[in-house]
Amino acid sequence: MVKITDRKVNIWVKDFQKKLYSKYSPQKVILFGSRARKDNLIDSDIDLIVVSKDFSGVKWPHRIGEVAKLWKGLIDIEPLCYTPEEFAIKKKQIGIVQQAVKEGIDLI
């Protein structure tokens, strides 16, 4: 069994970012949740908001599934995928997106 370390998680994230940027050219990526707050456990999932024009016309579950396929790490990833227009609306509403914008870490 592979031991999960912060170093390995960082390697997985960098690999994922390269694939994500290559396929979707996101305008914004936000890390949020326990990993952004730095109160995560070693096997805590990675919560992300991904904003890309390439999601236009793609149904919500398919976006998430396709982005998640790019992840090759041994812990879970939980992407929330929005078009720029959807994100502009969601960040003004009370909820997880607004909270992520306030407390998250911009990766791009």
Secondary structure, DSSP 4 states (H G I P E B T S, - for coil): -PPP-HHHHHHHHHHHHHHHHHHH--SEEEEESHHHHT---TT--EEEEEE-GGGTTS-HHHHHHHHHHT--SSS-EEEEEE-HHHHHHHTTSSSHHHHHHHH-EE--
